[in-house]
Amino acid sequence: MPNFDEFLFRAESERLDFKRDQYPFSGATDQGKAKLLKDILSMANSWRDERAYILVGIEATPGQPPKVVGI
């Protein structure tokens, strides 16, 4: 497993997804709760021979390195 800091030098891809905000759970609609499941299933159904990661609390702006904003 890569060191967390190593992820910050990579771009989003089929094996790495950055999410700025935490997934909604408490008080969220079913559609809101389904966002986590959709993201997990899309990574699980993509062909790869490496692990995939969803990192929450990371802001990804195109053309700039990812920034840790926390959750």
C-alpha positions as CSV (number, residue, x, y, z in Angstrom):
1,M,0.0,0.0,0.0
2,P,1.4,3.4,-1.0
3,N,2.2,6.0,1.7
4,F,-0.6,8.6,1.9
5,D,1.8,11.4,0.8
6,E,2.5,9.5,-2.4
7,F,-1.2,9.8,-3.4
8,L,-0.8,13.6,-3.4
9,F,1.7,13.3,-6.3
10,R,-0.8,11.4,-8.5
11,A,-3.7,12.5,-10.6
12,E,-7.2,11.1,-10.4
13,S,-7.6,7.9,-12.4
14,E,-9.5,4.7,-12.6
15,R,-7.7,3.6,-9.5
16,L,-7.6,6.9,-7.5
17,D,-10.5,9.2,-6.8
18,F,-10.4,12.3,-4.6
19,K,-13.5,13.6,-2.8
20,R,-13.4,17.0,-1.1
21,D,-16.4,16.3,1.2
22,Q,-17.5,13.4,3.2
23,Y,-20.2,11.2,1.8
24,P,-23.7,12.0,3.3
25,F,-25.1,9.5,5.7
26,S,-27.1,10.8,8.7
27,G,-30.2,12.6,7.5
28,A,-29.3,12.1,3.8
29,T,-31.7,11.0,1.1
30,D,-31.3,7.5,-0.4
31,Q,-29.9,9.2,-3.5
32,G,-27.3,11.0,-1.4
33,K,-26.3,7.8,0.4
34,A,-26.1,5.9,-2.9
35,K,-23.1,8.1,-4.0
36,L,-20.6,6.1,-2.0
37,L,-22.0,2.8,-3.3
38,K,-21.8,4.2,-6.9
39,D,-18.2,5.2,-6.5
40,I,-17.2,1.8,-4.9
41,L,-19.0,-0.2,-7.6
42,S,-17.5,1.9,-10.4
43,M,-14.0,1.1,-9.1
44,A,-14.8,-2.5,-8.4
45,N,-16.1,-3.0,-12.0
46,S,-13.1,-1.4,-13.6
47,W,-10.4,-3.8,-14.8
48,R,-7.1,-3.3,-13.1
49,D,-4.4,-5.4,-11.5
50,E,-3.8,-2.9,-8.6
51,R,-5.8,-1.7,-5.7
52,A,-8.1,1.3,-6.1
53,Y,-8.6,4.1,-3.5
54,I,-11.1,6.8,-2.7
55,L,-9.6,9.5,-0.6
56,V,-12.0,11.8,1.2
57,G,-10.9,15.3,2.3
58,I,-8.8,16.0,-0.8
59,E,-9.6,18.9,-3.1
60,A,-8.5,18.2,-6.7
61,T,-8.4,21.2,-9.1
62,P,-7.4,20.4,-12.7
63,G,-3.8,21.6,-13.4
64,Q,-2.9,21.8,-9.7
65,P,-1.7,19.3,-7.2
66,P,-4.3,17.8,-4.9
67,K,-4.7,19.7,-1.6
68,V,-5.7,18.1,1.8
69,V,-8.6,20.0,3.2
70,G,-9.7,17.5,5.8
71,I,-13.2,16.2,6.6
